[in-house]
Structures are given as C-alpha cells and as structure tokens.
Amino acid sequence: MALSGKRIFITGGSRGIGLAIALRAAADGASIAIAAKTADPNPKLPGTIFTAAAEIEAAGGKALALQCDIRDEVAIEEAIKKTADTFGGIDIVINNASAINLTKTDQTPAKRFDLMFDVNVRGTFLTSQAALPHLRQSAKDGRNPHILNLSPPLSMKPIWFKNHVAYTMAKYGMSMCVLGMAEEFKRDGIAVNALWPRTVIDTAALQMIPGIDALAGRTPQILADAAHIILNRDSKECTGNFFVDDLLLASEGITDLEKYSVTPGTTDFLLDFFLD
C-alpha cells in the first residue's frame, strides 16, 4: 500500500495527529498541503505550518504551508484553490482540525460554543464542499479519492452528552457529515469515512486539558497508520465507515500495539470518549 503521488489537503496539521498522518503519507512520497492557522511559534503549543512543511519534506514528501482559519469560508476556498493549482488537483481531504471545550452547559460561554461549531462542524462541511469538484475529478481520473474525518462513531447514549453537551454535538456534527456525505458522494466514487482512537492520544493540545493523563494513552502514530490503511482502500467500496484505530489495525493482522504506548508496558489505558 502506498500514497505515492497522492495530493492531500489536511486541516489543522501543524502538530499532533494531523502532522503524524501527514508524515506517514510523506514517507510514501505524497504531496501534502498543511492548512492551519499557526504561522508563528506558540510557547504553549509547538509547531507551525512551516515547521510541519519542513518535516514533510524531510520525510520524503512535497509540502505546501497554508495559513488558513477554517472558520473563514473565503480562506478555505483560497487554500483549496492554491493546493489544486500547486499540486494539479486534490485526491484526499483530511478534516482533522478540531476545537474542544469539556464543560457543562452552564459553564460553556457562547464564544466557546461558537468556536467548536465553527471549527468542527462548519469547517469540516465547508472544506469538504470546497474540495468536492477536485475530488470528483480525481474519481474520473481513477485516483481513489477520499475524505477522512477525525470524528467518533455516532451514539445517542446520554452518557456521552451529560458532561459536555456542546462538545459532543460539535464532534457528532463532523460524524454526521460522514453519514450524509458518504451516501451523497457514493455515485461519484468518493469515499467518506471517520477515524477515532480507542485511547487518548498524547498530543500537546491534550496535555493542556486538566485531569487527562496523556501518559496513559497512545502516540499519534497509531492514527497515522490507521489512516494510511483507510486511504489505500478502494474508494468505491470503503465508504460510510466509523473506524476505531485498534479494530482497523486488527483487520489487517496488526494486533501488537505496544509500540504505540506512550508509557511502555501500559495495560490500563485511559479510554477516549464516545466508545461504548
């Protein structure tokens, strides 16, 4: 399986999971646009679009650094156009950018509510929408087009809503895009799938959330390897799925996941949200 020559657009890929997925694709020789808002170094969060691009080039891929606030529809359209003009098209869109705020209803300010919905739901929808003409052309050219959202399986159990209803609605909005777009774009031959981790993933953003021990989780590499599997599957057959990383890897015969443990030998992992 290889992504050599694929033209990939990733939102929020300057660090963490998005960057890990980008580097895995870069190792195959893919061309990758990193569309994120961080152009200047942040003392609290390492990585910018430029450091990410340098890592992608060093890993063997081609990189395009794009400062883009995916809350801005014009910025999205310009970033998609720039990517298509630079790479000659787009084959894969990865909606990775996400905002999180784990607060109860009376502790969620309107601006935080709006941020989560603007980034998670609106950003995912508008990015997919803007890329659609290029993905349709990719399908016509037989290039196996995919949209992959980093979002959870849908579950209507109250336990996933009661402690952070706004965040849950925003993440499920991304998943509902998968549910609807997979069926809508099926006749175009464009795959639309979701990927979610079984355990918490050790990222700089996660480390800033009080009460979550990232040392009891796994590294972003597990999602990079899982995404690699999805993006190599036939877009006409593999669509509308809500993949969980460990189950997906197991389907390919990969059951020894020790290399992904943040703390070697961990058996009591901190499980991620939304999985029963």
C-alpha positions in Angstrom: 0.0 0.0 0.0 1.4 3.4 -0.9 0.2 7.0 -1.2 3.0 8.0 -3.6 1.8 10.8 -5.9 -1.4 11.4 -3.9 -2.4 15.1 -3.4 -3.6 15.6 0.2 -5.2 18.5 2.0 -5.1 18.4 5.8 -6.7 20.9 8.1 -5.0 21.6 11.4 -1.9 19.6 10.5 0.8 21.7 12.1 1.2 19.3 15.0 -0.2 16.3 16.7 -2.5 13.8 14.9 -2.7 15.8 11.7 1.1 16.1 11.4 1.6 12.4 12.2 -0.8 11.4 9.3 1.0 13.9 7.0 4.4 12.4 7.8 3.1 8.8 7.2 1.9 9.9 3.8 5.1 11.9 3.1 7.1 8.7 3.6 5.3 7.3 0.6 6.1 10.4 -1.5 2.7 12.2 -1.2 2.2 15.9 -1.8 0.6 17.5 1.3 -1.0 20.8 2.0 -1.0 21.8 5.7 -3.9 24.2 6.2 -3.7 25.6 9.7 -3.8 28.9 11.5 -0.4 28.7 13.3 2.2 30.6 11.3 4.1 32.0 14.3 5.6 29.9 17.1 3.4 29.5 20.2 5.2 29.0 23.5 2.4 26.7 24.7 1.9 24.6 21.5 4.9 23.5 19.5 4.8 23.5 15.7 3.7 25.8 12.9 2.7 25.3 9.3 6.3 26.0 8.3 7.9 23.5 10.7 5.3 20.9 9.6 6.2 21.6 6.0 9.9 21.1 6.7 9.2 17.8 8.4 7.1 16.6 5.5 9.9 17.5 3.0 12.5 15.7 5.2 10.2 12.6 5.3 10.2 12.4 1.6 7.0 14.3 0.6 6.2 17.6 -1.1 4.7 20.2 1.2 2.6 23.4 0.9 2.2 25.5 4.0 -1.1 27.4 4.1 -2.1 29.7 6.8 -5.8 29.2 7.0 -8.6 29.8 9.5 -11.2 27.2 8.6 -13.9 29.4 10.2 -13.4 31.6 7.2 -15.1 30.3 4.1 -13.1 32.6 1.8 -9.9 31.4 3.4 -11.0 27.8 2.8 -11.8 28.4 -0.8 -8.4 30.1 -1.4 -6.5 27.3 0.4 -8.2 24.6 -1.7 -7.6 26.5 -4.9 -3.9 27.1 -4.0 -3.5 23.4 -3.3 -5.1 22.3 -6.5 -3.1 24.8 -8.5 0.1 23.8 -6.9 -0.3 20.0 -7.0 -2.5 19.7 -10.1 -5.5 18.6 -8.2 -6.7 17.1 -4.8 -7.2 13.4 -4.1 -7.6 13.3 -0.4 -9.1 15.6 2.2 -8.5 15.0 5.9 -10.7 17.0 8.2 -8.5 16.9 11.3 -8.9 20.5 12.8 -11.0 20.5 15.9 -11.8 22.6 18.9 -12.5 21.1 22.3 -14.1 22.5 25.5 -15.1 19.9 28.1 -17.6 22.0 30.0 -21.1 21.6 31.3 -23.9 23.7 29.9 -23.8 26.5 32.5 -20.0 26.7 32.1 -19.9 27.0 28.3 -19.6 30.6 27.1 -21.2 31.4 23.8 -17.8 32.2 22.2 -16.6 28.7 23.1 -19.8 27.1 21.8 -19.4 29.1 18.6 -15.7 28.2 18.2 -16.4 24.4 18.4 -19.3 24.6 15.9 -17.4 26.9 13.6 -14.2 24.7 13.5 -15.6 21.2 13.9 -18.9 21.3 12.0 -18.8 24.4 9.7 -15.1 24.0 8.9 -15.5 20.3 8.1 -18.5 20.9 5.9 -17.1 23.9 4.0 -13.7 22.2 3.5 -15.3 19.1 2.0 -17.7 21.3 -0.1 -14.8 23.4 -1.5 -12.8 20.3 -2.4 -15.6 18.4 -4.0 -15.0 19.5 -7.6 -11.4 18.4 -7.3 -12.4 15.1 -5.7 -14.9 14.4 -8.4 -12.1 15.0 -11.0 -9.9 12.7 -9.0 -12.5 10.0 -9.2 -12.9 10.5 -13.0 -9.1 10.1 -13.3 -9.2 6.9 -11.3 -7.1 8.3 -8.4 -9.2 6.8 -5.5 -10.5 10.0 -3.8 -11.1 10.0 0.0 -12.5 12.3 2.7 -11.4 11.3 6.2 -12.8 13.0 9.3 -11.2 12.6 12.7 -14.5 12.1 14.5 -16.3 9.4 16.6 -18.9 6.8 15.9 -22.4 8.2 16.5 -24.0 7.1 19.7 -27.2 8.5 21.2 -26.4 7.3 24.8 -26.8 10.2 27.3 -23.5 9.3 29.0 -21.7 10.9 26.0 -23.7 14.1 26.3 -24.3 14.8 30.0 -20.8 16.2 30.9 -20.1 18.3 27.8 -23.2 18.5 25.6 -21.8 21.3 23.4 -18.5 19.5 22.6 -20.4 16.2 21.9 -22.8 18.0 19.5 -19.9 19.6 17.7 -17.9 16.3 17.3 -21.0 14.5 16.2 -21.6 17.2 13.6 -18.4 16.0 12.0 -19.6 12.4 12.1 -22.9 13.4 10.7 -21.0 14.8 7.7 -19.6 11.3 7.2 -23.0 9.7 7.5 -24.6 12.0 4.9 -21.7 12.7 2.5 -20.8 9.0 2.2 -24.2 8.3 0.8 -24.4 11.5 -1.2 -21.0 11.1 -2.9 -21.2 7.3 -3.4 -22.2 7.6 -7.0 -19.2 9.9 -7.6 -16.8 7.2 -6.3 -15.6 9.4 -3.4 -15.1 7.7 -0.1 -16.1 9.4 3.1 -15.1 7.8 6.4 -14.4 8.6 10.1 -11.5 7.5 12.3 -11.4 7.6 16.1 -8.9 6.4 18.7 -9.7 3.8 21.3 -7.5 5.5 23.9 -6.5 9.1 24.5 -3.7 10.3 22.1 -0.7 12.1 23.5 -0.7 15.5 21.9 0.4 18.9 23.1 -3.2 20.1 23.0 -4.4 17.2 25.1 -1.7 17.9 27.7 -3.3 21.3 28.3 -6.6 19.8 29.4 -6.8 19.4 33.2 -7.4 15.9 34.5 -6.4 14.0 31.4 -3.2 11.9 31.7 -1.8 11.5 28.3 0.9 9.2 29.6 -1.9 6.6 29.9 -2.6 6.8 26.2 -1.0 6.1 22.8 1.0 8.1 20.4 -0.4 9.8 17.3 1.4 7.2 15.1 -1.4 4.7 15.7 -3.9 7.0 13.9 -1.3 7.7 11.2 -1.0 4.0 10.5 -4.8 3.5 10.7 -5.4 6.5 8.3 -2.9 5.0 5.9 -4.9 1.8 5.7 -8.2 3.6 5.1 -6.7 5.9 2.4 -5.4 3.0 0.5 -8.7 1.1 0.3 -11.0 1.3 -2.7 -13.0 4.5 -2.5 -15.9 2.8 -4.3 -16.2 0.1 -1.7 -14.8 1.6 1.6 -17.2 4.4 2.5 -19.5 5.4 5.3 -17.5 3.6 8.0 -16.7 4.8 11.5 -13.4 3.2 12.1 -11.8 2.7 15.5 -8.0 2.6 15.3 -7.2 -0.7 17.1 -10.1 -2.6 15.4 -9.0 -1.3 12.0 -5.4 -2.4 12.6 -6.5 -5.8 13.8 -8.4 -6.2 10.5 -5.1 -6.0 8.8 -3.5 -8.5 11.2 -1.8 -5.9 13.4 -2.6 -6.8 17.0 0.7 -6.0 18.8 0.2 -2.3 19.7 2.9 -1.9 22.3 5.0 0.3 20.0 2.2 2.9 20.2 2.1 3.1 24.0 3.3 6.4 25.4 4.4 4.6 28.6 5.9 1.2 27.7 4.1 -1.7 29.3 0.9 0.1 29.9 -2.1 -2.1 30.1 -4.6 0.2 31.9 -5.1 2.8 29.1 -7.3 5.9 29.5 -10.1 5.3 27.1 -11.3 8.1 24.8 -14.8 9.5 24.7 -17.7 8.2 22.7 -16.8 4.4 22.6 -19.2 2.1 24.5 
